[in-house]
């Protein structure tokens, strides 16, 4: 458990497993394309060069708050294109395949499962 009784991601074993590069070209602010697609349709697309804070600063700061382990993910926000902000609005209903990709790092693919009402 983390300070104050809250669990930390590393304590819960929630990190991503796999092989990831230790270094990326581009220094502290690499320009890597970031995409999210739903069933093959690109819904969000941006570049890490547009992050408000560079990745090195983010890791440095977050590591002062929680213990970071290999495979941990720091979620910082999202590029434009989220379903609620679209007109018409678009939501995941179940059965869709969602793919998040960052060039030079990797790809995460998930199948959406319909939420069962209680």
Secondary structure, DSSP 8 states (H G I E B T S, - for coil): --GGG---HHHHT----S---S--TTGGG---EEEEEETTEEEEEEEGGG-SS-HHHHHHHHTTTS---TT--------S--GGGSSS-----SS-EEEEEETTTEEEEEE-------
